[in-house]
Amino acid sequence: MRAWVPVQPEHLTSLQSAAQFACDLGFVVTPEWAQSWDETDPEVLEAQILADAGQHSRLVIVCECQGSITNADSGQIAVSGPVIKANVYAVFAANSVNPQDFLWFGPTELPEALAWHSS
């Protein structure tokens, strides 16, 4: 499933060096969660799920991963298994100046995402 996974800088470092990392929490667009927004535009829903994941970290990875839904109303999942670099679609990073304003980075731009996050 496509998930928005809040991560810490050490997760990105592990993704660079070992091409994977383990984590517990992710967010997905569930039908129940989407209905609470009364929205059908996938881009709007994805921006909102990013904001929800971003409440847990200023770094969020969008990836394909395995997991089980723990709360359909909030879109929370328990991630099972590692997040693998080959399954990462994007990295979103916010810095301390604008913690709600995420910038998009491609999966090959992990150092740039870390640098932005640290600025």
DSSP file (Angstrom, degrees, kcal/mol; ACC not computed):
  #  RESIDUE AA STRUCTURE BP1 BP2  ACC     N-H-->O    O-->H-N    N-H-->O    O-->H-N    TCO  KAPPA ALPHA  PHI   PSI    X-CA   Y-CA   Z-CA
    1    1 A M              0   0    0      0, 0.0    64,-2.2     0, 0.0     2,-0.5   0.000 360.0 360.0 360.0 149.2    0.0    0.0    0.0
    2    2 A R  E     +A   64   0A   0     62,-0.2    27,-0.4    27,-0.1     2,-0.3  -0.681 360.0 179.1 -79.6 124.7    1.1    3.6   -0.6
    3    3 A A  E     -A   63   0A   0     60,-3.1    60,-2.3    -2,-0.5     2,-0.6  -0.921  34.5-137.4-131.0 152.2    1.9    5.1    2.7
    4    4 A W  E     -AB  62  27A   0     23,-2.8    23,-1.5    -2,-0.3    58,-0.2  -0.953  31.2-166.7-106.2 113.0    3.2    8.4    4.1
    5    5 A V  E     -A   61   0A   0     56,-3.4    56,-2.7    -2,-0.6     2,-0.3  -0.900  15.2-140.6-112.6 113.6    5.7    7.5    6.8
    6    6 A P  E     +A   60   0A   0      0, 0.0     2,-0.3     0, 0.0    54,-0.2  -0.568  34.7 176.3 -70.4 131.7    7.0   10.1    9.3
    7    7 A V  E     -A   59   0A   0     52,-2.7    52,-0.6    -2,-0.3    51,-0.1  -0.801  27.4-124.2-133.1 171.2   10.7    9.5    9.8
    8    8 A Q    >>  -     0   0    0     -2,-0.3     3,-1.5    49,-0.1     4,-1.2  -0.720  39.6 -99.2-110.2 163.9   13.7   10.9   11.6
    9    9 A P  H 3> S+     0   0    0      0, 0.0     4,-2.1     0, 0.0     5,-0.2   0.855 121.8  60.0 -53.5 -36.7   17.1   11.9   10.1
   10   10 A E  H 3> S+     0   0    0      1,-0.2     4,-2.2     2,-0.2     5,-0.1   0.794  98.9  58.3 -65.5 -25.7   18.6    8.6   11.1
   11   11 A H  H <> S+     0   0    0     -3,-1.5     4,-2.4     2,-0.2    -1,-0.2   0.920 107.3  46.1 -66.6 -42.6   16.0    6.8    9.0
   12   12 A L  H  X S+     0   0    0     -4,-1.2     4,-2.1     2,-0.2    -2,-0.2   0.892 111.3  52.5 -66.2 -37.9   17.2    8.6    5.9
   13   13 A T  H  X S+     0   0    0     -4,-2.1     4,-2.4     2,-0.2     5,-0.2   0.918 111.1  46.8 -62.2 -43.1   20.8    7.9    6.8
   14   14 A S  H  X>S+     0   0    0     -4,-2.2     4,-3.1     1,-0.2     6,-0.9   0.876 108.7  55.2 -65.9 -37.3   20.0    4.2    7.0
   15   15 A L  H  X5S+     0   0    0     -4,-2.4     4,-0.7     4,-0.2    -1,-0.2   0.887 110.9  46.2 -62.6 -37.7   18.1    4.4    3.7
   16   16 A Q  H  <5S+     0   0    0     -4,-2.1    -2,-0.2     2,-0.1    -1,-0.2   0.931 123.4  31.7 -68.1 -46.5   21.2    5.8    2.1
   17   17 A S  H  <5S+     0   0    0     -4,-2.4    -2,-0.2    -5,-0.1    -3,-0.2   0.894 136.2  20.6 -84.8 -40.2   23.7    3.3    3.6
   18   18 A A  H  <5S-     0   0    0     -4,-3.1    -3,-0.2     2,-0.3    -2,-0.1   0.459  93.5-126.6-109.9  -3.3   21.6    0.1    4.0
   19   19 A A  S  <<S+     0   0    0     -4,-0.7    66,-2.6    -5,-0.7    67,-0.3   0.670  83.6  52.3  63.8  18.9   18.9    0.8    1.4
   20   20 A Q  E     -G   84   0B   0     -6,-0.9     2,-0.3    64,-0.2    -2,-0.3  -0.977  56.1-173.2-167.5 164.9   16.2    0.1    4.1
   21   21 A F  E     -G   83   0B   0     62,-1.6    62,-3.4    -2,-0.3     2,-0.4  -0.972  23.8-119.2-158.1 161.3   15.0    0.9    7.6
   22   22 A A        +     0   0    0     -2,-0.3     2,-0.3    60,-0.2    58,-0.0  -0.822  35.6 159.2-104.9 145.1   12.4   -0.3   10.0
   23   23 A C        -     0   0    0     58,-0.5    58,-0.1    -2,-0.4     3,-0.1  -0.944  31.9-146.0-153.6 173.1    9.6    1.9   11.4
   24   24 A D  S    S+     0   0    0     -2,-0.3    55,-2.9     1,-0.1     2,-0.4   0.765  70.5  63.3-113.2 -37.5    6.2    1.5   13.1
   25   25 A L  E     + C   0  78A   0     53,-0.2     2,-0.3   -19,-0.2    53,-0.2  -0.769  49.2 150.8-108.3 137.3    3.9    4.3   12.0
   26   26 A G  E     - C   0  77A   0     51,-1.7    51,-2.6    -2,-0.4     2,-0.4  -0.938  29.6-133.3-148.5 172.1    2.5    5.3    8.6
   27   27 A F  E     -BC   4  76A   0    -23,-1.5   -23,-2.8    -2,-0.3     2,-0.3  -0.991  19.5-179.6-132.7 139.9   -0.6    6.9    7.1
   28   28 A V        -     0   0    0     47,-2.6     2,-1.2    -2,-0.4   -25,-0.1  -0.937  38.3-104.5-133.8 157.5   -2.7    5.9    4.2
   29   29 A V        -     0   0    0    -27,-0.4   -27,-0.1    -2,-0.3    46,-0.1  -0.730  46.3-176.7 -83.2 100.8   -5.8    7.3    2.5
   30   30 A T     >  -     0   0    0     -2,-1.2     4,-2.8    42,-0.3     5,-0.2  -0.621  38.2-115.0 -92.0 157.3   -8.5    5.1    3.7
   31   31 A P  H  > S+     0   0    0      0, 0.0     4,-2.3     0, 0.0     5,-0.1   0.893 118.1  51.3 -57.6 -39.1  -12.1    5.4    2.5
   32   32 A E  H  > S+     0   0    0      2,-0.2     4,-1.2     1,-0.2    41,-0.2   0.923 111.8  45.6 -64.8 -44.2  -13.2    6.4    6.0
   33   33 A W  H  > S+     0   0    0     39,-0.7     4,-0.6     1,-0.2     3,-0.4   0.929 112.7  50.8 -64.5 -45.2  -10.5    9.0    6.3
   34   34 A A  H >X>S+     0   0    0     -4,-2.8     3,-1.2     1,-0.2     5,-1.0   0.882 106.2  55.5 -61.8 -39.5  -11.3   10.4    2.8
   35   35 A Q  H ><5S+     0   0    0     -4,-2.3     3,-0.8     1,-0.3    -1,-0.2   0.830  98.6  61.8 -63.5 -31.1  -15.0   10.7    3.6
   36   36 A S  H 3<5S+     0   0    0     -4,-1.2    -1,-0.3    -3,-0.4    -2,-0.2   0.728 106.1  46.9 -68.1 -19.2  -14.2   12.8    6.7
   37   37 A W  H <<5S-     0   0    0     -3,-1.2    -1,-0.2    -4,-0.6    -2,-0.2   0.542  98.0-139.7 -95.9 -10.2  -12.7   15.4    4.3
   38   38 A D  T <<5 +     0   0    0     -3,-0.8     2,-0.3    -4,-0.6    -3,-0.2   0.929  60.2 128.8  49.8  49.4  -15.7   15.3    1.9
   39   39 A E      < -     0   0    0     -5,-1.0    -1,-0.2     1,-0.1    -2,-0.2  -0.983  41.9-179.2-137.5 142.6  -13.1   15.5   -0.9
   40   40 A T        +     0   0    0     -2,-0.3    -1,-0.1    -3,-0.1     3,-0.0   0.531  53.1 106.1-118.0 -12.0  -12.6   13.4   -4.1
   41   41 A D     >  -     0   0    0      1,-0.2     4,-2.2     2,-0.1     3,-0.4  -0.591  60.2-151.1 -72.6 114.9   -9.5   15.0   -5.6
   42   42 A P  H  > S+     0   0    0      0, 0.0     4,-2.6     0, 0.0     5,-0.2   0.842  93.7  55.4 -57.6 -35.3   -6.6   12.6   -5.0
   43   43 A E  H  > S+     0   0    0      2,-0.2     4,-2.0     1,-0.2     5,-0.1   0.899 108.6  47.3 -66.1 -39.2   -4.0   15.5   -4.9
   44   44 A V  H  > S+     0   0    0     -3,-0.4     4,-1.9     2,-0.2    -1,-0.2   0.917 113.3  48.7 -66.5 -43.0   -5.9   17.3   -2.2
   45   45 A L  H  X S+     0   0    0     -4,-2.2     4,-2.4     1,-0.2    -2,-0.2   0.900 110.9  50.3 -64.1 -40.5   -6.3   14.1   -0.2
   46   46 A E  H  X S+     0   0    0     -4,-2.6     4,-1.9     1,-0.2    -1,-0.2   0.873 108.8  52.2 -66.5 -36.5   -2.6   13.3   -0.5
   47   47 A A  H  X S+     0   0    0     -4,-2.0     4,-1.8     2,-0.2    -1,-0.2   0.887 111.7  47.2 -64.9 -37.9   -1.6   16.9    0.6
   48   48 A Q  H  X S+     0   0    0     -4,-1.9     4,-2.3     2,-0.2    -2,-0.2   0.893 109.8  50.5 -72.4 -39.3   -3.8   16.4    3.7
   49   49 A I  H  X S+     0   0    0     -4,-2.4     4,-2.6     2,-0.2     5,-0.2   0.860 108.9  54.1 -67.4 -32.5   -2.4   13.0    4.6
   50   50 A L  H  X S+     0   0    0     -4,-1.9     4,-2.7     2,-0.2    -1,-0.2   0.922 108.0  49.6 -61.2 -44.5    1.1   14.5    4.2
   51   51 A A  H  X S+     0   0    0     -4,-1.8     4,-0.6     2,-0.2    -2,-0.2   0.896 110.6  50.2 -61.9 -39.8    0.0   17.2    6.7
   52   52 A D  H >< S+     0   0    0     -4,-2.3     3,-1.0     1,-0.2     4,-0.2   0.938 114.0  43.4 -64.2 -46.2   -1.3   14.5    9.1
   53   53 A A  H >X S+     0   0    0     -4,-2.6     3,-1.9     1,-0.2     4,-0.6   0.865 107.1  63.0 -65.1 -34.9    2.0   12.5    8.9
   54   54 A G  H 3< S+     0   0    0     -4,-2.7    -1,-0.2     1,-0.3    -2,-0.2   0.628  86.1  72.2 -67.4 -13.3    3.9   15.8    9.2
   55   55 A Q  T << S+     0   0    0     -3,-1.0    -1,-0.3    -4,-0.6    -2,-0.2   0.677 101.8  45.3 -71.1 -15.7    2.4   16.3   12.6
   56   56 A H  T <4 S-     0   0    0     -3,-1.9     2,-0.3     1,-0.3    -2,-0.2   0.608 129.2  -4.1-101.1 -16.9    4.7   13.4   13.7
   57   57 A S     <  -     0   0    0     -4,-0.6    -1,-0.3    -3,-0.1   -49,-0.1  -0.965  54.8-124.3-169.6 154.9    7.9   14.6   12.0
   58   58 A R  S    S+     0   0    0     -2,-0.3    36,-2.4   -51,-0.1     2,-0.4   0.335 100.4  67.4 -87.8   6.9    9.3   17.2    9.6
   59   59 A L  E     +AD   7  93A   0    -52,-0.6   -52,-2.7    34,-0.2     2,-0.4  -0.998  63.2 175.5-125.4 127.1   10.5   14.3    7.4
   60   60 A V  E     -AD   6  92A   0     32,-2.7    32,-3.3    -2,-0.4     2,-0.4  -0.996  14.2-156.4-135.3 128.9    7.9   12.1    5.6
   61   61 A I  E     -AD   5  91A   0    -56,-2.7   -56,-3.4    -2,-0.4     2,-0.6  -0.870   6.8-150.2-103.0 135.5    8.6    9.4    3.1
   62   62 A V  E     +AD   4  90A   0     28,-2.7    27,-3.0    -2,-0.4    28,-1.5  -0.933  40.3 140.6-103.0 123.7    6.0    8.3    0.5
   63   63 A C  E     -AD   3  88A   0    -60,-2.3   -60,-3.1    -2,-0.6     2,-0.5  -0.951  57.0 -99.6-153.7 166.9    6.5    4.6   -0.3
   64   64 A E  E     +A    2   0A   0     23,-2.1    20,-0.4    -2,-0.3     2,-0.3  -0.867  57.4 150.6 -89.6 129.0    5.0    1.3   -1.0
   65   65 A C        -     0   0    0    -64,-2.2     2,-0.3    -2,-0.5    16,-0.1  -0.967  45.6-104.0-152.7 168.0    5.1   -0.8    2.2
   66   66 A Q  E     +E   80   0A   0     14,-0.6    14,-2.4    -2,-0.3     2,-0.3  -0.721  53.5 130.1 -93.3 146.4    3.3   -3.6    4.0
   67   67 A G  E     -E   79   0A   0     -2,-0.3     2,-0.4    12,-0.3    12,-0.2  -0.977  47.0-114.4-178.5 172.1    1.2   -2.7    7.0
   68   68 A S  E     -E   78   0A   0     10,-1.8    10,-2.9    -2,-0.3     2,-0.3  -0.978  35.7-110.0-126.0 140.4   -2.2   -3.1    8.7
   69   69 A I  E     +E   77   0A   0     -2,-0.4     8,-0.3     8,-0.2     3,-0.2  -0.509  32.7 176.0 -70.5 125.8   -4.7   -0.4    9.4
   70   70 A T  E    S+     0   0A   0      6,-2.2     2,-0.2    -2,-0.3     7,-0.2   0.666  78.3  16.6-101.8 -24.1   -4.9    0.4   13.1
   71   71 A N  E >>> -E   76   0A   0      5,-1.7     4,-1.4     1,-0.1     5,-1.3  -0.755  60.2-172.9-151.7  99.4   -7.3    3.4   12.7
   72   72 A A  T 345S+     0   0    0     -2,-0.2   -39,-0.7     1,-0.2   -42,-0.3   0.825  86.6  58.8 -64.3 -32.2   -9.3    3.7    9.5
   73   73 A D  T 345S+     0   0    0      1,-0.2    -1,-0.2   -41,-0.2   -37,-0.1   0.832 117.2  31.4 -68.6 -31.5  -10.7    7.1   10.6
   74   74 A S  T <45S-     0   0    0     -3,-0.5    -1,-0.2     2,-0.1    -2,-0.2   0.516 106.6-122.7-100.8  -7.3   -7.3    8.7   10.9
   75   75 A G  T  <5 +     0   0    0     -4,-1.4   -47,-2.6     1,-0.2    -3,-0.2   0.602  56.1 156.5  77.2  11.2   -5.6    6.6    8.2
   76   76 A Q  E   < -CE  27  71A   0     -5,-1.3    -6,-2.2   -49,-0.2    -5,-1.7  -0.474  18.0-175.9 -75.8 140.3   -3.0    5.2   10.6
   77   77 A I  E     -CE  26  69A   0    -51,-2.6   -51,-1.7    -8,-0.3     2,-0.7  -0.930  29.3-126.2-128.3 156.8   -1.2    2.0    9.9
   78   78 A A  E     -CE  25  68A   0    -10,-2.9   -10,-1.8    -2,-0.3     2,-0.3  -0.928  34.2-136.0 -97.3 113.8    1.3   -0.2   11.7
   79   79 A V  E     - E   0  67A   0    -55,-2.9     2,-0.4    -2,-0.7   -12,-0.3  -0.541  19.2-162.3 -73.3 130.9    4.1   -0.7    9.2
   80   80 A S  E     + E   0  66A   0    -14,-2.4   -14,-0.6    -2,-0.3   -56,-0.1  -0.954  54.3   7.6-116.8 136.0    5.3   -4.3    9.0
   81   81 A G  S    S-     0   0    0     -2,-0.4   -58,-0.5   -16,-0.1     2,-0.1  -0.093 101.0 -49.4  82.6 170.7    8.6   -5.1    7.5
   82   82 A P        -     0   0    0      0, 0.0     2,-0.6     0, 0.0   -16,-0.2  -0.374  46.4-118.1 -78.7 155.4   11.3   -2.7    6.4
   83   83 A V  E     -G   21   0B   0    -62,-3.4   -62,-1.6   -18,-0.1     2,-0.4  -0.850  36.4-149.5 -86.1 124.3   10.9    0.4    4.2
   84   84 A I  E >   -G   20   0B   0     -2,-0.6     3,-2.2   -20,-0.4   -64,-0.2  -0.827  15.0-132.3-105.8 135.4   13.0   -0.4    1.1
   85   85 A K  G >  S+     0   0    0    -66,-2.6     3,-1.8    -2,-0.4    -1,-0.1   0.839 105.9  60.5 -53.6 -38.9   14.7    2.3   -0.9
   86   86 A A  G 3  S+     0   0    0    -67,-0.3    -1,-0.3     1,-0.3   -66,-0.1   0.702 104.2  52.2 -64.2 -18.2   13.5    0.9   -4.2
   87   87 A N  G <  S+     0   0    0     -3,-2.2   -23,-2.1   -23,-0.1     2,-0.5   0.287  83.5 109.7-100.9   8.8    9.9    1.4   -3.0
   88   88 A V  E <   +D   63   0A   0     -3,-1.8   -25,-0.3   -25,-0.2     3,-0.1  -0.750  38.7 178.3 -89.2 127.5   10.3    5.1   -2.1
   89   89 A Y  E     -     0   0A   0    -27,-3.0     2,-0.3    -2,-0.5   -26,-0.2   0.802  63.7 -13.8 -92.3 -37.1    8.5    7.5   -4.4
   90   90 A A  E     -D   62   0A   0    -28,-1.5   -28,-2.7    16,-0.2     2,-0.4  -0.989  49.9-137.4-162.5 159.9    9.3   10.8   -2.7
   91   91 A V  E     -DF  61 105A   0     14,-3.0    14,-2.6    -2,-0.3     2,-0.5  -0.998  16.5-160.6-125.6 132.3   10.7   12.4    0.4
   92   92 A F  E     -DF  60 104A   0    -32,-3.3   -32,-2.7    -2,-0.4     2,-0.4  -0.951  13.1-177.8-112.5 133.8    9.1   15.5    1.9
   93   93 A A  E     -DF  59 103A   0     10,-2.1    10,-2.9    -2,-0.5     2,-0.3  -0.988  11.4-171.0-134.1 141.3   11.1   17.7    4.3
   94   94 A A        -     0   0    0    -36,-2.4     2,-0.2    -2,-0.4     8,-0.1  -0.928  17.4-138.6-122.3 151.9   10.3   20.8    6.2
   95   95 A N        -     0   0    0      3,-0.5     6,-0.2     6,-0.4     3,-0.2  -0.530  30.6-100.1-104.2 176.8   12.8   23.0    8.1
   96   96 A S  S    S+     0   0    0     21,-0.4    21,-0.1     1,-0.2    -1,-0.1   0.738 119.2  59.1 -70.1 -21.7   12.5   24.6   11.5
   97   97 A V  S    S+     0   0    0      1,-0.3    -1,-0.2     2,-0.1    -3,-0.0   0.916 124.8  17.0 -71.8 -43.1   11.7   28.0   10.0
   98   98 A N  S >  S+     0   0    0     -3,-0.2     3,-1.6     3,-0.1    -3,-0.5  -0.665  71.9 171.0-128.1  74.4    8.5   26.7    8.2
   99   99 A P  T 3  S+     0   0    0      0, 0.0    -1,-0.1     0, 0.0    -3,-0.1   0.646  80.1  47.6 -66.4 -14.4    7.7   23.4    9.9
  100  100 A Q  T 3  S+     0   0    0      1,-0.1     2,-0.9     2,-0.0   -46,-0.1   0.491  93.5  85.3 -99.6  -5.4    4.3   23.0    8.1
  101  101 A D    <   -     0   0    0     -3,-1.6    -6,-0.4    -6,-0.2     2,-0.3  -0.815  65.7-165.8-104.3  97.0    5.7   23.9    4.6
  102  102 A F        -     0   0    0     -2,-0.9     2,-0.3    -8,-0.1    -8,-0.2  -0.628   6.9-152.6 -88.3 137.7    7.1   20.6    3.1
  103  103 A L  E     -F   93   0A   0    -10,-2.9   -10,-2.1    -2,-0.3     2,-0.3  -0.840  20.2-120.7-103.1 147.1    9.3   20.6    0.0
  104  104 A W  E     -F   92   0A   0     -2,-0.3     2,-0.4   -12,-0.2   -12,-0.2  -0.691  29.4-179.3 -88.8 137.2    9.4   17.6   -2.3
  105  105 A F  E     -F   91   0A   0    -14,-2.6   -14,-3.0    -2,-0.3     5,-0.0  -0.993  26.3-119.8-132.3 142.0   12.6   15.6   -2.9
  106  106 A G    >   -     0   0    0     -2,-0.4     3,-2.0   -16,-0.2   -16,-0.2  -0.295  35.4-101.1 -73.0 165.2   13.1   12.6   -5.2
  107  107 A P  T 3  S+     0   0    0      0, 0.0     3,-0.4     0, 0.0   -17,-0.1   0.685 123.5  54.7 -64.3 -17.5   14.2    9.3   -3.8
  108  108 A T  T 3  S+     0   0    0      1,-0.2   -18,-0.0     2,-0.1    -2,-0.0   0.458  94.7  72.1 -90.8  -1.3   17.8   10.0   -5.0
  109  109 A E    <>  +     0   0    0     -3,-2.0     4,-2.2     1,-0.2    -1,-0.2  -0.149  53.2 129.1-107.0  37.8   17.9   13.3   -3.2
  110  110 A L  H  > S+     0   0    0     -3,-0.4     4,-2.4     1,-0.2     5,-0.2   0.901  73.3  51.1 -61.1 -43.0   18.2   12.0    0.4
  111  111 A P  H  > S+     0   0    0      0, 0.0     4,-2.3     0, 0.0    -1,-0.2   0.896 111.1  49.2 -61.9 -37.7   21.2   14.2    1.2
  112  112 A E  H  > S+     0   0    0      2,-0.2     4,-2.4     1,-0.2    -2,-0.2   0.891 110.1  50.6 -67.4 -39.3   19.4   17.3    0.0
  113  113 A A  H  X S+     0   0    0     -4,-2.2     4,-2.5     2,-0.2    -1,-0.2   0.915 111.5  48.4 -64.1 -42.4   16.3   16.4    2.0
  114  114 A L  H  X S+     0   0    0     -4,-2.4     4,-1.9     2,-0.2    -2,-0.2   0.908 111.2  50.1 -63.4 -42.0   18.4   16.0    5.1
  115  115 A A  H  X S+     0   0    0     -4,-2.3     4,-0.8     2,-0.2    -2,-0.2   0.914 112.0  47.3 -63.9 -42.7   20.2   19.3    4.5
  116  116 A W  H >< S+     0   0    0     -4,-2.4     3,-0.9     1,-0.2    -2,-0.2   0.923 110.7  52.1 -64.0 -43.8   16.9   21.2    4.0
  117  117 A H  H 3< S+     0   0    0     -4,-2.5   -21,-0.4     1,-0.2    -1,-0.2   0.864 110.4  49.2 -59.3 -37.1   15.5   19.6    7.2
  118  118 A S  H 3<        0   0    0     -4,-1.9    -1,-0.2     1,-0.2    -2,-0.2   0.626 360.0 360.0 -79.6 -13.6   18.5   20.7    9.1
  119  119 A S    <<        0   0    0     -3,-0.9    -1,-0.2    -4,-0.8    -2,-0.2   0.496 360.0 360.0 -80.3 360.0   18.4   24.3    7.9
